[in-house]
Amino acid sequence: MRKLIAIMLILMGVVWLFPAYFTLQTSFLGKFTSPTNLWGHVHLENWKALPWGKLGGWAFDTLIVCGIAVGLSPLVCISAGYAFVRYDFWGKEAMFYLFLLAITIPGVALFLPRYLLIVRSGLRGSHLGLALPGIMLPGLVFLARQYLSQMDISIIEAARLDGASELRILRSIVFPLSVPLVVLNLISAFMAVYSDFFWQFLVGGGIKTLAVGIGLFILSQDSGTALVGGLGGLGRKGLISWESLRATVSVLQSLPLLILFIVGQKYFVRGIKI
């Protein structure tokens, strides 16, 4: 039985990794080729053709947006979970079930009310407006409640007897004892903001330097085609094509998420097991 499960997992891994391998291969070639073809005629012209000067501006803007979400999301979600566990207030259970209901609602169904809220708040085109969907994550509030409900309450009571405030308890006890939960929250907030292309496209129109996702999308579309045409000799020699440029853009856009997951993999898996 274990061998059968291992074989199924290997097959699933191959199916999931095959497109990634194909895209990576194409980013170093001049055009789409057979995935089974060897890495012949490998070159870096696709990578050299990218407008690295503009990418710096896009990356800086994206760093600000993701930094806001990553910095505020653990504070909001874990504090909310802590409140559900340690405080008794009117409507507590009903509010918690509303959080559970929010998890089941498709994200697309929330785009219009979120957009109207952002527009009427005057946050359209701002970094905060782009970061808001990654700050409050109902699923993380639920996980925080489940995780903190298992924490030894005697530690918190002892801190209160010593005169510690609730903020001090959160900072010195709850967060240090919830490292897997915090890391899971950080990764989830980053992914929620960085990968939400449609929200960036809808809300980020007023930012002077585009977010990485929108900038790379524009690069891989009309401006990307113009870029290939403007490269003249390289395009005629088959060293750069529209397809290979899009593959290069896809690889570049995936790198931050891949690096983040590799760095926080241990804590990410622990957080999922909560």
PEFENQUI-V689392 format. One line per field, one symbol per residue. psi: psi as a letter, one per 30 degrees, with the letter a starting at -180 (. if undefined). burial: # if it has 9 or more other ideal C-beta (glycine too) atoms within 8 Angstrom, else .. Layout:
psi->???
burial->???
This chain:
psi->eeeeeeeeeeeeeeeefeeeeeeeeffglflkakffklilhklgeeeffkifeeeeeeeeeeeeeeeeeeefeeeeeeeeeeefefkklkgeeeeefeeeefefkkeeffeeeeeeeeeffggkgleeeefeffejjeeeeeeeeeefffkjfeeeeeeefggkleeeeeefeeeegheeeeeeeeeeeeeeeefieeeeeefgffkeklleeeeeeeefcefeeeeeeffceeeefgfkleeeeeeeeeeeffeeeeeeeeegeeeeeeeff.
burial->.................#.############...........#.##..##...##.######.###.###.###.#######.##......#..##..##..#......##..##..##...#####.#######.##.#########..#...##..##.......###.####..#################.##.######..#.############...##.##..#..##....##.############..#..##..#..##.##..#
